[in-house]
Amino acid sequence: MTYTFPPSLHPLRDYLKGQGADTRAFASARQAAFMAQQLLGTRVKFPDKGADMTSTLFMIQKAVTEKDILVRNIPAAIDGKAKKMKSASGLSKREVRHLSKEDWNKRNRKERIKERFPAEKFSEGLHIFCDGASVPNPGVGGWGVVVYEDGAEIASAFGGDPDTTNNQMELTGLLNALEQAWKHITEWPEVTIWCDSQYCVKGVNEWMPGWKAKGWQRGGANAEPQNRVVMNVDLWKAIDEKMQEFPKFGKIHVRWVKGHHGVAGNERADQLAEQGRLEAEERGRSEDELSLLDQVNDLDARFKQIMGAV
């Protein structure tokens, strides 16, 4: 079952499509709102789980129209860059004249990101995107992984934990991405995993060899013991163990990608991570309800025992 945008929300739907999101893949209005909020940077408060999301989506959609408002009296410096912007963004000189400085900078940043991560970059070979998040942090978290073969999605996975941290979910996403890479390494001798977490990317490519050399500790020998602890060391060890298997069969690369900037694979992994988080949230709520029921049953049994002794 998927969420379908009503005609009144088509401007928001079209915006999401333009950012590379698959608007037919949202399982609920809440997922659609979460993705839109991430891309637009809005801070609309969500209602309780299960509540109608229509008004929330309308408030988020308002940001789409606000971003399209033309603002006059822009700095003269922008006018001088109008011709350059035309080739990158498709805007005419007149349209660029009416952009505010803030909107100009946003568009410029987005164009630079697109130049660095063009769709063609992921259209050939095996590319795996992973993501993870916890809301709040620490709190309920989720991770997501999506696999692309020559630009087409061929596999995905997600999961979550009712009590975790943001970094733990990012690492769990990376570990599961490695699991997916292992399934395809014999067919694709070179695999690239894309992650928007510098913590994960730098950890694998820069920090982990040093930690291992020091017996999975960090810092110098004279550092305070608490400053030598590698956080989430069990996850790091699992990632290291998995990566040791790849050189026998091919190359594995873990690289950074800018998050929430229209890279389709990253947005899809983020969507899957949110799906995992929502399921973990529901699972945690069910466990709390069962625990409360057990307490009630225990009190009921004790009450009957006391009354029987009277």
C-alpha positions in Angstrom: 0.0 0.0 0.0 1.4 3.4 -1.0 0.5 7.0 -0.4 -1.1 9.0 -3.3 -0.9 12.7 -3.3 -4.3 14.4 -3.8 -4.5 17.1 -6.5 -4.3 19.9 -3.9 -0.8 18.6 -2.9 0.6 18.1 -6.4 2.9 21.2 -6.1 4.6 19.4 -3.2 4.6 16.1 -5.1 6.1 17.7 -8.2 8.8 19.4 -6.0 9.8 16.0 -4.5 9.9 14.5 -8.0 12.2 17.3 -9.1 14.6 16.5 -6.2 14.8 12.9 -7.4 12.4 11.3 -4.9 10.2 8.4 -6.0 6.8 9.8 -4.9 5.2 6.4 -5.6 7.3 4.7 -3.0 6.0 6.4 0.1 4.2 4.0 2.4 2.2 6.7 4.2 1.5 10.4 4.3 3.8 10.6 7.3 6.8 9.3 5.2 6.0 11.8 2.4 6.0 14.6 4.9 9.2 13.5 6.5 11.0 13.4 3.1 9.6 16.8 2.1 10.6 18.3 5.4 14.2 16.9 5.0 14.5 18.4 1.5 13.0 21.7 2.2 14.5 22.3 5.7 11.2 23.2 7.2 10.4 22.7 10.9 6.7 21.8 10.9 5.7 19.9 14.0 4.2 16.5 13.3 1.0 15.3 15.0 0.9 12.1 16.9 1.4 8.9 15.0 -1.8 7.8 13.3 -3.2 11.3 13.1 -4.2 12.9 9.8 -1.2 14.5 8.0 -3.1 16.6 5.5 -2.7 19.9 7.3 1.0 19.1 8.0 1.6 18.5 4.3 -0.1 21.7 3.4 2.2 23.7 5.8 5.2 22.0 4.3 4.0 22.7 0.8 3.7 26.4 1.6 7.5 26.4 1.7 7.6 25.3 -1.9 5.6 28.3 -3.0 7.5 30.7 -0.7 10.8 29.5 -2.3 9.4 30.5 -5.7 8.5 34.1 -4.7 10.4 36.6 -6.8 12.2 39.2 -4.7 13.3 42.5 -6.2 16.2 44.9 -5.3 18.8 42.2 -5.3 22.5 43.0 -4.9 24.2 44.3 -8.1 26.8 41.6 -7.8 24.2 39.0 -8.6 23.3 40.7 -11.8 26.9 40.4 -13.0 26.7 36.6 -12.5 23.4 36.2 -14.3 24.9 34.9 -17.6 27.0 32.3 -15.8 23.9 31.1 -13.8 21.9 30.8 -17.0 24.0 27.8 -18.2 24.0 26.0 -14.9 20.4 26.5 -13.8 18.4 27.1 -17.0 17.2 30.5 -15.6 17.1 33.5 -17.8 18.9 36.7 -16.9 15.7 38.4 -16.0 14.7 35.5 -13.7 18.1 35.6 -12.0 17.7 39.4 -11.5 14.7 38.7 -9.3 16.4 36.1 -7.0 17.2 37.2 -3.5 20.8 36.8 -2.4 19.8 33.9 -0.2 18.0 32.1 -3.0 20.9 32.7 -5.3 23.3 31.1 -2.8 21.0 28.2 -2.3 20.7 27.6 -6.0 24.4 28.0 -6.5 25.2 25.5 -3.7 22.7 23.0 -5.2 24.3 23.3 -8.7 27.7 22.7 -7.2 26.4 19.6 -5.5 24.9 18.4 -8.8 28.1 18.9 -10.6 30.0 16.9 -8.0 27.4 14.1 -7.8 25.7 14.0 -11.3 23.3 11.2 -12.0 25.7 9.8 -14.6 28.2 9.1 -11.7 25.9 6.3 -10.5 24.6 5.0 -13.8 27.3 2.4 -14.4 28.5 -0.3 -12.0 27.3 -1.4 -8.6 26.6 1.5 -6.2 25.2 1.0 -2.7 23.8 3.9 -0.6 23.3 3.6 3.2 21.9 5.9 5.8 20.9 5.9 9.5 19.3 8.3 12.0 17.9 8.5 15.5 15.1 10.9 16.5 15.8 12.1 19.1 19.4 11.3 19.6 19.6 9.0 21.5 16.2 7.6 20.9 14.3 5.6 18.3 16.5 5.0 15.2 16.5 3.4 11.8 18.9 2.5 9.0 18.4 1.9 5.3 20.3 0.5 2.4 19.6 0.5 -1.3 21.6 -1.2 -4.1 21.8 0.1 -7.7 23.1 -1.9 -10.6 23.8 0.2 -13.7 21.5 2.8 -12.3 18.6 0.5 -11.6 17.5 -0.4 -8.0 17.9 -4.1 -7.5 17.7 -4.5 -3.7 17.0 -2.7 -0.5 16.9 -3.3 3.3 16.0 -1.4 6.4 15.7 -1.9 10.1 15.7 0.0 13.4 16.1 0.0 17.2 13.8 1.6 19.8 16.8 2.6 21.9 19.9 3.7 19.9 22.0 6.7 18.7 22.5 8.4 15.4 26.0 7.1 15.0 25.0 3.6 15.9 22.4 3.6 13.1 24.8 5.1 10.6 27.3 2.3 11.4 24.6 -0.3 11.3 23.5 1.0 7.8 27.2 0.8 6.7 27.5 -2.8 8.0 24.4 -3.8 6.2 25.6 -2.1 3.0 28.8 -4.3 3.3 26.5 -7.4 3.6 24.8 -6.3 0.4 28.1 -5.7 -1.3 29.2 -9.2 -0.3 26.3 -10.7 -2.2 27.4 -9.1 -5.5 31.2 -8.9 -5.3 31.7 -12.0 -7.5 29.7 -10.3 -10.3 31.1 -6.8 -9.7 34.8 -6.9 -8.7 34.5 -3.2 -7.7 31.8 -1.9 -5.5 31.2 1.6 -4.1 29.3 2.3 -0.9 28.0 5.9 -0.6 27.4 7.3 2.9 26.5 10.9 4.0 28.1 10.3 7.4 31.7 11.7 7.7 31.9 9.7 10.9 31.5 6.4 9.0 33.6 7.4 5.9 36.5 8.9 7.9 36.3 6.0 10.4 36.8 3.4 7.6 39.3 5.3 5.5 41.4 7.2 8.1 40.8 6.3 11.7 40.2 2.5 11.9 43.8 1.4 11.0 45.2 3.5 13.8 42.6 2.2 16.3 43.5 -1.4 15.4 47.2 -0.8 15.7 46.6 0.5 19.3 44.4 -2.5 20.3 41.2 -0.8 19.3 42.0 2.3 21.3 42.6 5.9 20.2 44.9 8.6 21.4 48.4 8.4 22.7 49.7 6.0 25.4 49.7 8.9 28.0 46.1 9.9 27.3 43.5 9.6 30.0 41.8 6.1 29.9 38.4 7.6 29.1 39.9 9.5 26.2 41.2 6.3 24.6 37.9 4.6 24.3 36.6 4.0 20.8 32.9 4.5 20.9 30.7 1.8 19.3 33.8 -0.4 19.1 31.8 -3.6 18.5 30.2 -2.2 15.4 33.6 -0.9 14.1 35.1 -4.4 14.7 32.2 -6.0 12.8 32.8 -3.5 9.9 36.5 -4.2 9.9 36.0 -7.9 9.9 33.6 -7.7 6.9 35.9 -5.5 5.0 38.9 -7.9 5.4 37.0 -10.4 3.2 36.7 -8.3 0.1 40.4 -8.1 -1.1 40.2 -11.8 -2.0 37.5 -11.1 -4.6 37.5 -7.4 -5.5 37.7 -3.8 -4.4 35.3 -2.1 -2.0 35.2 1.7 -1.7 33.4 3.7 1.1 32.9 7.2 -0.1 31.1 10.3 1.1 28.0 11.8 -0.6 26.3 15.0 0.3 23.1 14.3 2.1 19.6 15.7 1.3 20.7 17.4 -1.9 18.8 15.5 -4.5 21.1 12.5 -5.0 18.4 9.9 -5.6 20.3 7.0 -3.9 20.9 9.0 -0.8 17.3 10.2 -0.6 16.1 6.6 -1.1 18.4 5.3 1.7 17.1 8.1 3.9 13.5 7.1 3.2 14.3 3.5 4.1 16.0 4.5 7.3 12.8 6.5 8.3 10.7 3.4 7.5 13.0 1.4 9.8 12.7 4.0 12.5 8.9 4.1 12.3 8.7 0.3 12.6 11.1 0.4 15.6 9.0 3.1 17.2 5.9 1.0 16.8 7.7 -2.1 18.0 8.9 -0.2 21.1 5.4 1.0 21.8 4.0 -2.5 21.6 6.7 -3.7 24.0 5.8 -1.0 26.4 2.2 -2.0 26.2 3.0 -5.6 26.9 5.2 -4.7 29.8 2.4 -2.6 31.3 -0.1 -5.4 30.8 2.3 -7.8 32.6 2.5 -5.3 35.5 -1.3 -5.1 35.6 -1.6 -8.9 35.6 1.0 -9.2 38.3 -0.9 -6.7 40.5 -4.2 -8.5 39.8 -2.6 -11.8 40.8 -1.2 -10.3 44.0 -4.6 -8.7 44.8 -6.3 -12.1 44.4 -3.7 -13.7 46.6 -4.1 -11.1 49.3 -7.9 -11.3 49.2 -7.8 -15.1 49.4 -5.7 -14.9 52.5 -8.2 -12.6 54.3 
